Amino acid sequence: MSLDALTDEIEATYADLGEECTVALDRETRNELALLATALEPESTDELLRRAVHMLFQTTVDTGKLDFQLRSGYDVTYDEYLSGMTYDEMTGANNYPQLDDERRYQF
């Protein structure tokens, strides 16, 4: 997999999600959401769910789990995804000329 494959899959998933996402809640999640809604008094529970996604995302980035998953599946990191280039492309590591071993040490 590559950076282009990751970008394509993210765009496809984004389109599939649409504007609204229906989620079935188990008993424990419903109880925790009710407690948070009562304590924090948001305008709607949708706001709490948006915050929860943001917190999970930030925690996943901060702990390095996102980079691990991206490196395992796509051989890129989150920073590479944000920049649109791999580290090798950024540093020019792929642009070194081929070495000619026969003439390498000749002056």
C-alpha positions, 0 to 999 in steps of 0.5 A, a space after each residue: 500500500 502507499 500514500 495514494 492508496 491511503 488517500 483514496 481509501 480515506 476519501 471513499 470512506 468520507 463519502 460513504 459516511 455522508 452527513 449523518 452516521 447512525 450508531 447502535 448503542 449498547 447498554 454501557 455506552 448508552 449509560 455513559 452517554 446519558 451521564 455525560 449529557 446530564 453532567 455537561 449539558 450539551 445542546 444535543 448528544 450529537 455534540 458529545 459524540 463529535 467530541 468523543 471522536 475528536 478525543 479518540 483521534 487525538 489520543 490515537 495520534 498522541 500515543 503513536 497508535 495511528 502511525 503504527 496502524 498506518 505504517 503497518 497497513 500503508 507504509 506511511 505515517 500521519 505526518 507523511 499523509 498530512 504533507 502528501 509526501 513520504 519522508 524519502 520524497 521529502 529528503 530526496 533519498 530516492 533521487 541519488 544517482 546510481 553508483 558506478 562501482 568500477 569507476 567509484 574511486 578513480 580520479 
